[in-house]
Amino acid sequence: MENFFINLLDWIYKKKCYFCRSSKESVKMCSSCFDELEFLPAEVNRKYLGVNIYCAGQYSKNLQKMIRGLKYHRQKDLAYYQAKFMWQYWQKLNLEGDYVIIPVPIFATRKKKRKYNHMELVASEFSKLSGFDTNFELIKRIKDTKPQYKLNKSQRMLNLANAFEVNKNINVEGKKLLLIDDICTTGSTFEEMINELNNAGIKDITCFATTTPWGAN
């Protein structure tokens, strides 16, 4: 019933593009604004303990507005466009095999306050595009960490120490894991998750962020 009224309102009041405010296509992100998104080179952005970390674009302009809109302003429809951007980049990498998508988890109280984990929404949309399975239970955030953007590299590592816990009752033997996040700045979040997964005997990992502030190496 809720979706019916949402669709009815969308029909009566056309959706405006979140970026240019055009209602011509009645979508949250029009094709012109999406086509303005710029990809980074299809190559490894950085490595950690043998794990490749890829970043699809640079954290600026419409990509920055997309991520902030989804993460902080309840613009949940933007999850599809973020996943679409990541999927288009992923296809350029020509990586073989099926993956299990693991979105970076957020602390339970933060998720309750926000009412969703934005990266779970992106993971679900990426799953639809790729055909890869998702798993939201393998690794949990057990520490309410401070916002990372305020911290330097060493402070980030200390902030994230013991922040994650792997559920060893979930069997992912023989599966490739794809950890996804919105922004990879110093790589500290991915690194801490890799450490915990390695400690649990899980090694076949690839990391993938929508953006990085630094661009190509």
Secondary structure as UniProt FT lines:
FT   HELIX           2..12
FT   TURN            18..20
FT   HELIX           31..35
FT   STRAND          46..48
FT   TURN            49..50
FT   STRAND          51..58
FT   HELIX           61..72
FT   TURN            76..77
FT   HELIX           78..93
FT   STRAND          99..103
FT   HELIX           108..114
FT   HELIX           118..130
FT   STRAND          133..134
FT   STRAND          139..141
FT   HELIX           148..150
FT   HELIX           153..160
FT   TURN            161..162
FT   STRAND          164..166
FT   TURN            168..169
FT   TURN            173..174
FT   STRAND          176..183
FT   HELIX           188..199
FT   TURN            200..201
FT   STRAND          205..212
FT   TURN            213..214
//
